[in-house]
Amino acid sequence: MTASLRPNGDRGTPLPRQQSKQRDAFFDNAKYLAIVLVGVGHAWGQILDGNRTVETLYRVVYTFHMPAFIIISGYFSRSFDLSPKRVKRLITGVVVPYVVFEVAYSLHRRYGDDAPDHDISLLDPTYLLWFLCALFVWRLTTPIWKTVRWPLPIALGIAALASMAPSVGNDLNMQRVLQFLPCFVLGLVLRPEHFALVRRRSVRIASVPVVAAAVAVAWWSVPRMETAWFYRNAPAQAADAPWWTGPVLTLALFGCSVVLTACFFAWVPGRRMWFTALGAGTIYGYLLHGFLVKAGTYEGWFQEPVLDQPLGEIGLTVLGAVAITLLCTKPVQRTLRCVVEPRMEWAFRRDAGEEAREREARPKTGAREAVEAREPNQKVPV
C-alpha cells in the first residue's frame, strides 16, 4: 500500500494482481450470518420438547439456513473441473477435514458420552459432517451439471426419487446428499445478476410479509407435521407416510427454501461490516461448534430448568451466536489451519504445466545473469 489513503494509491500505478483481487463482502456477510443461524439452530434443537415458540423459529430457520449455505457453495463451485489443481483442493479442503473430524467426533462421543463401543466409521458421518460428504459428491459431479441441458429439473427429479426410495442407504448420509442436491445445482446455475436482483429495495420490503407468513405457517405446522421432514435425511416411508408424500414435500420444501433464502439474501448487507472478515472462517465455526453442542448434550447442560424460561432461551440463543462467532476468528483459523485447510504439498505430484514453465524460465534467468556479469554497467532490457 502506498502512502496515499486512496484504495488504488497513485492513479498512474496499478495495484499488483494479488492486491486488486478482493473478496466480495456480500458473500462473506451471507456466509457469516448463515453459519450463525446454523449454530443457533443446533442450540435450539436441544430444547424443542414442549416449546412451540422455539420450534416455530427452528422450523423457519431450518427451511433456509443450510440451503443458503449450499447455494453459495454451488455458486463458488462453478469453476470446478477435474484438473489436478481443483482435485488437490477438494482433497485438502474437504476429504482431509472430514477424516480428521470424523475421528475426532467419534472419540469425543466414545469418551465424552461414556460409549467405549462406539465405532469410528468413515461411511457414517457424525452429526454435522454430512455436509462435507455432500460437498465432496456434489463437486465431483459439477462437470455433469455444467454439461446437461436442464440441470435443475434433473436434480429435482433425483431428489424426489430419493425421498421415496428406502433402498438409498445411510452410507455417506446419501439421502441428504441427494435431497439437498437441487440447492447446490441452483447455486451452479445462478449468476451475479440474480443476486443483484434479490438485493433490490423492493425485494427487501416484500420479504417482510413473506417471512411473517412463513412464521405463521411454521406455528400452524408444529402439531401437524414432524420436524424430521426438515432434516431431509430419510425417505417418506421412514415417517410411516405414503410414498407419494416424499416427492410432494421435497418439491414444497425446495420452493420454500428458495423463497426464504431470497428473503435472507435481500437483507444481507453488501458493504463491509465488523463481521465481514469472519465470513472467510465459517468452515471453522461449522466444524468446531458441534463439539460444544455435543458436550452440552453429554453433560446434561440443556436439561437445566432455566432453559424452559424465555430469558433462558434468549440467553442460549445469544450464547450460541457468540460461540460460533469466536470459532470463526483469525486465531482459531491460524491454530487449526493445518487440519482444516492443510497444504500437503508433499502428498501431490507437481503439476506438469508448472514444471514446464519453470524449465522455460531457468535458461532465461541464467542468460540474463551472464550478460549482467559481462557488462555490469549496461542495463539489460526486460
C-alpha positions as CSV (number, residue, x, y, z in Angstrom):
1,M,0.0,0.0,0.0
2,T,1.4,3.4,-0.9
3,A,1.4,6.4,1.3
4,S,-1.8,7.6,-0.3
5,L,-5.1,6.8,1.6
6,R,-6.9,6.1,-1.7
7,P,-7.6,2.4,-2.3
8,N,-5.7,2.4,-5.6
9,G,-2.9,4.7,-4.4
10,D,-1.4,6.6,-7.3
11,R,-3.7,6.5,-10.3
12,G,-0.8,6.0,-12.6
13,T,0.4,2.9,-10.7
14,P,-1.9,-0.1,-10.9
15,L,-2.0,-2.4,-8.0
16,P,-0.4,-5.8,-8.3
17,R,-2.8,-8.5,-9.3
18,Q,-2.9,-10.2,-5.9
19,Q,-3.9,-6.9,-4.2
20,S,-6.6,-5.9,-6.7
21,K,-8.4,-9.2,-6.3
22,Q,-10.6,-8.7,-3.3
23,R,-13.3,-10.9,-1.7
24,D,-16.9,-9.9,-2.2
25,A,-18.2,-8.5,1.1
26,F,-21.8,-9.6,0.3
27,F,-20.9,-13.3,0.2
28,D,-18.7,-13.2,3.3
29,N,-21.5,-11.5,5.1
30,A,-24.0,-14.0,3.9
31,K,-21.8,-16.9,5.0
32,Y,-21.2,-15.5,8.4
33,L,-24.9,-14.8,9.1
34,A,-25.8,-18.3,7.7
35,I,-23.3,-20.0,10.0
36,V,-24.6,-18.1,13.0
37,L,-28.1,-19.4,12.2
38,V,-26.6,-22.9,11.9
39,G,-25.1,-22.6,15.4
40,V,-28.2,-21.1,16.9
41,G,-30.4,-23.7,15.2
42,H,-28.3,-26.5,16.7
43,A,-28.7,-24.9,20.1
44,W,-32.5,-24.6,19.7
45,G,-32.6,-28.2,18.6
46,Q,-31.7,-29.3,22.2
47,I,-34.7,-27.5,23.8
48,L,-37.6,-28.2,21.4
49,D,-39.7,-30.5,23.7
50,G,-42.9,-28.8,24.5
51,N,-41.7,-25.4,23.3
52,R,-43.9,-24.4,20.4
53,T,-42.3,-20.9,20.0
54,V,-38.8,-22.2,19.8
55,E,-39.8,-25.0,17.5
56,T,-41.6,-22.5,15.2
57,L,-38.5,-20.4,14.8
58,Y,-36.4,-23.6,14.5
59,R,-38.5,-24.7,11.5
60,V,-38.3,-21.4,9.8
61,V,-34.5,-21.3,10.2
62,Y,-34.1,-24.9,9.1
63,T,-36.1,-24.2,6.0
64,F,-33.4,-21.9,4.6
65,H,-30.1,-21.8,6.6
66,M,-28.4,-24.8,5.1
67,P,-29.9,-24.2,1.6
68,A,-28.5,-20.7,1.7
69,F,-25.1,-22.1,2.6
70,I,-25.3,-24.8,-0.1
71,I,-26.4,-22.4,-2.7
72,I,-23.4,-20.2,-2.0
73,S,-21.2,-23.3,-2.1
74,G,-22.6,-24.2,-5.5
75,Y,-22.1,-20.7,-6.8
76,F,-18.4,-20.8,-5.9
77,S,-18.1,-24.3,-7.4
78,R,-18.9,-23.1,-10.9
79,S,-15.3,-23.2,-12.0
80,F,-14.7,-26.7,-10.6
81,D,-13.3,-29.2,-13.0
82,L,-11.2,-32.4,-12.7
83,S,-7.9,-30.6,-13.2
84,P,-5.1,-31.6,-10.7
85,K,-5.3,-28.2,-9.0
86,R,-9.0,-28.5,-8.3
87,V,-8.8,-32.1,-7.2
88,K,-6.0,-31.3,-4.9
89,R,-8.1,-28.5,-3.3
90,L,-11.0,-30.9,-3.0
91,I,-8.9,-33.4,-1.1
92,T,-7.2,-30.9,1.2
93,G,-10.3,-28.8,1.8
94,V,-13.0,-31.5,2.1
95,V,-11.7,-35.0,2.3
96,V,-8.9,-34.4,4.9
97,P,-11.0,-32.3,7.2
98,Y,-13.8,-34.9,7.0
99,V,-11.4,-37.8,8.0
100,V,-9.8,-35.8,10.8
101,F,-13.1,-34.5,12.3
102,E,-14.9,-37.8,11.9
103,V,-12.3,-39.5,14.0
104,A,-12.3,-36.5,16.5
105,Y,-16.1,-36.6,16.9
106,S,-16.1,-40.4,17.2
107,L,-13.5,-40.2,20.0
108,H,-15.4,-37.3,21.6
109,R,-18.5,-39.4,21.8
110,R,-16.6,-42.5,22.9
111,Y,-15.1,-40.8,25.9
112,G,-17.5,-37.9,26.5
113,D,-20.7,-39.9,26.3
114,D,-19.2,-43.0,28.0
115,A,-19.7,-45.1,24.9
116,P,-16.5,-47.2,24.6
117,D,-18.1,-49.4,22.0
118,H,-18.8,-46.5,19.6
119,D,-17.1,-47.3,16.3
120,I,-15.2,-45.0,14.1
121,S,-16.7,-45.3,10.6
122,L,-15.9,-43.0,7.7
123,L,-19.0,-44.2,5.9
124,D,-21.4,-42.9,8.6
125,P,-20.9,-39.2,9.1
126,T,-21.2,-38.0,12.6
127,Y,-23.7,-35.1,13.3
128,L,-22.9,-32.2,11.0
129,L,-20.1,-33.8,9.0
130,W,-22.7,-35.0,6.4
131,F,-22.1,-31.6,4.7
132,L,-18.5,-32.4,3.9
133,C,-19.6,-35.8,2.4
134,A,-22.3,-34.0,0.4
135,L,-19.9,-31.3,-0.8
136,F,-17.4,-33.9,-2.0
137,V,-20.1,-35.7,-4.1
138,W,-21.6,-32.5,-5.4
139,R,-18.3,-31.0,-6.6
140,L,-17.3,-34.3,-8.2
141,T,-20.5,-34.2,-10.2
142,T,-20.2,-30.5,-11.1
143,P,-18.9,-31.2,-14.7
144,I,-22.1,-33.2,-15.3
145,W,-24.4,-30.4,-14.2
146,K,-22.4,-27.9,-16.3
147,T,-22.9,-30.2,-19.3
148,V,-26.6,-31.3,-19.3
149,R,-29.2,-29.0,-20.7
150,W,-31.7,-29.0,-17.8
151,P,-29.6,-29.4,-14.6
152,L,-32.0,-28.1,-12.1
153,P,-35.1,-30.2,-13.2
154,I,-32.9,-33.3,-13.3
155,A,-31.6,-32.6,-9.8
156,L,-35.1,-32.1,-8.5
157,G,-36.1,-35.4,-10.1
158,I,-33.3,-37.2,-8.4
159,A,-34.2,-35.6,-5.0
160,A,-37.8,-36.6,-5.4
161,L,-36.9,-40.2,-6.3
162,A,-34.6,-40.4,-3.3
163,S,-37.3,-39.2,-1.0
164,M,-39.4,-42.3,-1.7
165,A,-36.6,-44.8,-2.0
166,P,-35.8,-46.7,1.2
167,S,-33.1,-48.6,-0.7
168,V,-30.9,-45.5,-0.6
169,G,-28.7,-46.4,2.3
170,N,-27.2,-44.4,5.1
171,D,-23.6,-44.6,3.7
172,L,-22.3,-41.1,3.5
173,N,-25.7,-39.9,4.5
174,M,-26.8,-40.2,0.9
175,Q,-30.4,-39.2,1.5
176,R,-29.3,-35.8,2.5
177,V,-26.7,-35.6,-0.3
178,L,-29.5,-36.3,-2.9
179,Q,-32.3,-34.3,-1.3
180,F,-30.2,-31.2,-0.9
181,L,-28.6,-31.6,-4.4
182,P,-31.0,-29.2,-6.1
183,C,-29.8,-26.4,-3.8
184,F,-26.2,-27.0,-4.9
185,V,-27.2,-27.2,-8.6
186,L,-29.2,-24.0,-8.2
187,G,-26.1,-22.3,-7.0
188,L,-24.2,-23.6,-10.0
189,V,-26.7,-22.0,-12.5
190,L,-27.0,-18.7,-10.7
191,R,-25.2,-15.6,-12.0
192,P,-24.2,-12.3,-10.3
193,E,-27.2,-10.6,-11.8
194,H,-29.5,-13.0,-9.9
195,F,-28.0,-12.0,-6.6
196,A,-28.3,-8.3,-7.6
197,L,-32.0,-8.9,-8.3
198,V,-32.8,-10.2,-4.9
199,R,-30.9,-7.4,-3.2
200,R,-33.2,-4.7,-4.6
201,R,-35.0,-2.5,-2.2
202,S,-38.4,-3.7,-3.4
203,V,-37.4,-7.3,-2.7
204,R,-36.2,-6.3,0.7
205,I,-39.5,-4.8,1.6
206,A,-41.5,-7.6,0.1
207,S,-39.5,-10.1,2.2
208,V,-41.0,-8.8,5.4
209,P,-44.6,-10.1,4.9
210,V,-43.2,-13.3,3.3
211,V,-41.1,-14.1,6.4
212,A,-44.1,-13.2,8.6
213,A,-46.3,-15.7,6.7
214,A,-43.6,-18.3,7.0
215,V,-43.6,-17.9,10.8
216,A,-47.4,-18.3,10.8
217,V,-47.3,-21.4,8.7
218,A,-44.5,-22.9,10.9
219,W,-46.5,-22.2,14.0
220,W,-49.5,-23.9,12.4
221,S,-47.4,-26.9,11.3
222,V,-45.8,-27.7,14.7
223,P,-48.6,-30.0,16.0
224,R,-49.4,-31.3,12.5
225,M,-46.1,-32.1,10.9
226,E,-43.0,-34.0,12.0
227,T,-39.9,-31.8,12.4
228,A,-37.8,-34.6,10.9
229,W,-39.1,-33.6,7.4
230,F,-36.9,-30.5,7.6
231,Y,-33.7,-32.6,8.0
232,R,-34.2,-34.3,4.6
233,N,-32.3,-37.3,5.7
234,A,-34.8,-40.1,5.3
235,P,-37.4,-41.4,2.8
236,A,-41.1,-40.8,3.4
237,Q,-41.6,-44.4,4.4
238,A,-39.4,-43.9,7.5
239,A,-42.0,-41.5,8.8
240,D,-44.8,-44.0,8.2
241,A,-46.1,-41.8,5.4
242,P,-47.3,-42.8,1.9
243,W,-44.6,-42.9,-0.7
244,W,-46.0,-40.0,-2.7
245,T,-45.6,-37.6,0.2
246,G,-41.8,-37.8,-0.3
247,P,-41.8,-36.1,-3.8
248,V,-44.5,-33.6,-2.8
249,L,-42.7,-32.5,0.4
250,T,-39.3,-32.5,-1.4
251,L,-40.6,-30.0,-4.0
252,A,-42.6,-28.0,-1.5
253,L,-39.6,-27.7,0.8
254,F,-37.3,-26.7,-2.1
255,G,-39.7,-24.0,-3.1
256,C,-40.0,-22.7,0.4
257,S,-36.2,-22.8,0.8
258,V,-35.6,-20.8,-2.3
259,V,-38.2,-18.1,-1.3
260,L,-36.8,-17.8,2.2
261,T,-33.2,-17.8,1.0
262,A,-34.0,-15.0,-1.3
263,C,-35.5,-13.1,1.6
264,F,-32.4,-13.8,3.6
265,F,-30.1,-12.6,0.8
266,A,-32.2,-9.5,0.4
267,W,-31.3,-8.4,4.0
268,V,-27.6,-9.3,3.8
269,P,-25.6,-6.1,3.7
270,G,-23.4,-5.7,0.7
271,R,-20.8,-3.4,2.3
272,R,-18.0,-4.3,4.7
273,M,-19.2,-4.8,8.3
274,W,-17.4,-5.7,11.5
275,F,-18.2,-9.4,10.8
276,T,-17.3,-9.5,7.1
277,A,-13.8,-10.9,7.7
278,L,-15.3,-13.8,9.7
279,G,-17.0,-15.0,6.5
280,A,-13.7,-16.5,5.4
281,G,-13.6,-18.7,8.5
282,T,-17.1,-20.1,8.5
283,I,-15.9,-23.7,7.9
284,Y,-14.0,-23.5,11.2
285,G,-17.1,-22.4,13.1
286,Y,-19.1,-25.1,11.4
287,L,-16.8,-28.0,12.2
288,L,-16.0,-26.9,15.7
289,H,-19.3,-25.8,17.2
290,G,-20.6,-29.3,17.1
291,F,-18.2,-30.3,19.9
292,L,-19.8,-27.7,22.2
293,V,-23.3,-28.8,21.3
294,K,-22.4,-32.5,21.8
295,A,-20.6,-31.7,25.1
296,G,-23.7,-30.0,26.3
297,T,-25.8,-33.0,25.4
298,Y,-23.4,-35.5,27.1
299,E,-23.2,-33.4,30.3
300,G,-26.9,-32.5,30.5
301,W,-26.4,-28.8,30.2
302,F,-29.6,-28.5,28.1
303,Q,-31.7,-30.0,30.9
304,E,-31.3,-27.0,33.1
305,P,-34.7,-25.6,34.2
306,V,-33.7,-22.1,33.3
307,L,-33.8,-23.1,29.6
308,D,-37.5,-23.5,29.9
309,Q,-37.9,-19.8,30.6
310,P,-37.9,-17.1,27.9
311,L,-34.8,-15.4,29.4
312,G,-33.0,-18.8,29.3
313,E,-34.0,-19.3,25.7
314,I,-32.8,-15.9,24.7
315,G,-29.5,-16.4,26.7
316,L,-28.9,-19.7,24.9
317,T,-29.5,-18.0,21.5
318,V,-27.0,-15.3,22.3
319,L,-24.5,-17.8,23.7
320,G,-24.8,-19.9,20.5
321,A,-24.2,-16.9,18.3
322,V,-21.3,-15.6,20.3
323,A,-19.6,-19.1,20.4
324,I,-19.8,-19.7,16.7
325,T,-18.6,-16.1,16.1
326,L,-15.5,-16.7,18.2
327,L,-14.8,-20.0,16.4
328,C,-14.6,-18.2,13.1
329,T,-11.9,-15.7,14.2
330,K,-8.4,-15.5,12.9
331,P,-6.6,-17.0,16.0
332,V,-8.8,-20.2,15.6
333,Q,-8.0,-20.3,11.9
334,R,-4.3,-20.0,12.4
335,T,-4.3,-22.7,15.0
336,L,-6.3,-25.3,13.1
337,R,-5.4,-24.5,9.5
338,C,-3.1,-27.5,9.5
339,V,-6.2,-29.8,9.7
340,V,-9.0,-27.7,8.2
341,E,-7.1,-26.3,5.2
342,P,-3.8,-28.2,5.0
343,R,-1.4,-27.5,2.1
344,M,0.0,-31.1,2.0
345,E,2.4,-30.3,-0.9
346,W,4.3,-33.5,0.0
347,A,1.3,-35.6,-0.9
348,F,0.8,-34.5,-4.5
349,R,2.7,-34.6,-7.8
350,R,3.9,-31.4,-9.3
351,D,1.7,-30.0,-12.0
352,A,3.3,-30.7,-15.4
353,G,2.4,-27.3,-16.7
354,E,4.0,-25.6,-13.7
355,E,7.2,-27.7,-14.1
356,A,7.3,-26.7,-17.8
357,R,7.0,-23.0,-17.0
358,E,9.9,-23.3,-14.5
359,R,12.1,-25.1,-17.1
360,E,11.4,-22.3,-19.6
361,A,12.2,-19.6,-17.1
362,R,15.6,-21.1,-15.9
363,P,17.6,-20.6,-19.2
364,K,16.3,-17.0,-19.5
365,T,17.4,-16.3,-15.9
366,G,20.8,-17.8,-16.5
367,A,21.3,-15.9,-19.7
368,R,20.3,-12.6,-18.1
369,E,22.8,-13.1,-15.2
370,A,25.6,-13.9,-17.6
371,V,25.0,-10.7,-19.6
372,E,24.9,-8.7,-16.4
373,A,28.2,-10.3,-15.3
374,R,29.9,-9.3,-18.6
375,E,28.5,-5.8,-18.8
376,P,27.9,-4.7,-15.2
377,N,27.3,-1.0,-16.2
378,Q,24.9,-1.7,-19.1
379,K,21.2,-2.2,-18.3
380,V,19.7,-5.4,-19.8
381,P,16.2,-4.7,-21.3
382,V,13.4,-6.9,-19.9
